[in-house]
Amino acid sequence: SYGGIEPRGTIRYAIDDNSSIKAAVTRNLQYIHLVSNAGTTLPTDLWVPSTLRVKPQMSWQYSLGYFKNFKENMFETSLEMYYKSMQNQIEYRDGYTPNTLKDAEEDFVFGKGWSYGAELFINKVKGRFTGWIGYTLSWTWRKFPDLNSNQKYPGKYDRRHDMSVVGTYELSKKWKLSSVFVYGTGNATSLPERFYFINGILTQEYSTINKYRLKPYHRLDFSAIYTPQQKKKKSFQGYWVFSVYNIYSRANPYFIYFDQEGSAANGDLKVAAKQVSLFPIIPSVTWNVKF
């Protein structure tokens, strides 16, 4: 079994009644691990617990932020910078293929990682219209002695730009409108750069780890909440939610695979990259009860 301490400390300095500076340091231990195959876009992620071979992941995070409120605290804003170092990171070995006949731990390799960036947050908390905007600029790196010739590479979920915009408008006592827009740089991925035949079998030669990017992810959602007026005092409150997920039906990439078209014997063999996407536009109606 494993154990450890997770110390954390925060220092806050108030510049005036509406602004402050905060610095923090945190140590975290993680005993369950998400293992990703850095050499493919296919969804091969696996959650595994810590064992004698798989040590707990450990990280130190340092942050420094400036916080300021405007217009009698109607607006809350912050700008934070951070750096995070990570030990005992885990991924599949190079050339890994799923095999249920052997222990999965035989295919694990271990290394380190680090990430850094800045986060901007603006929040309107008063008035009929409320909402917030969050934007993150970040870099995430991994380095494994047994992967990528021991050279650093972007983590699978390295996302250079990540933005969320949320707005809510109270139309009346019964109706409330809400909308959410999200945008993020596409995940880093490895793709085949060459195809050739070995003993009549089409073989792929992959790029260095996570050299390429999937298309950006973005989506717009909308919802309308209707709360009927209660004629009698009840112990619960019911309300309707009419929503549309992914309004413009963006085909966001889930993973890429390569399909063969034609044949080598006929001289018309082509290898085409195809994208798999999930969840197009989805309208829904729900009835909720709040006690």
SULSUL-V527378 format. One line per field, one symbol per residue. ss: DSSP state (h for helix, s for strand, l for the rest). phi: phi as a letter, one per 40 degrees, with the letter a starting at -180 (. if undefined). psi: psi as a letter, one per 30 degrees, with the letter a starting at -180 (. if undefined). A space follows every 10 residues. Layout:
BEGIN
ss = ???
phi = ???
psi = ???
END
This chain:
BEGIN
ss = lllllllsss ssssllllss ssssssssss lsssssllll lllllssssl llllllssss ssssssssss llllssssss ssssssssss ssllllllll lllhhhhsss ssssssssss ssssllllss ssssssssss sssslllhhh llssllllll ssssssssss llllssssss sssslllssl lsssssssll ssssssllll lsslllssss ssssssllll llllllssss ssssslllll llssssssss slllllllls ssssssslll lsssssssss l
phi = .baibbcaab bbbccacbaa bbbababbbb bbbcbbccca cccbcacbcc bccccccbab bbaabbbabb ffgcbbbabb babbbbbfcb acccgcbdac cbcdccbcbb abaaaaibbb bbbbbbhcbb iabbbbbabb bbabdcbffg bcaccdbcbc babbbbbbbc caccbbbaab bbaadcccab bcbabacbfg bcbbbccccf cbbccdbaab baabbbbccc cbcbcabbac bbbbcfdcfc cccbabbbbc bgacccgbcb bbcbbbbbfc cbcabbbbbb c
psi = lllllilkkk kkjjeaffll kkklkkkkkk fkkjkkjfgl fkigkkkklk aeejlkkklk kklklkkkkl ihgekklljk klkkkklhlk lllkgkkkjf flkfffgklk alllllakkk kkkjfllekl alkkkkjlkk lljkfgkhhg kllklegkje kjkkkkkkkj eafekkkkkk kkkkklkklk lkfkklkjhg kkkkjlllkh flklllklkk lklkkkjkkk elklflkklk jjljkieghk ikkelklkkk kaleefggkk jkkkkkllia kjllklklkk .
END
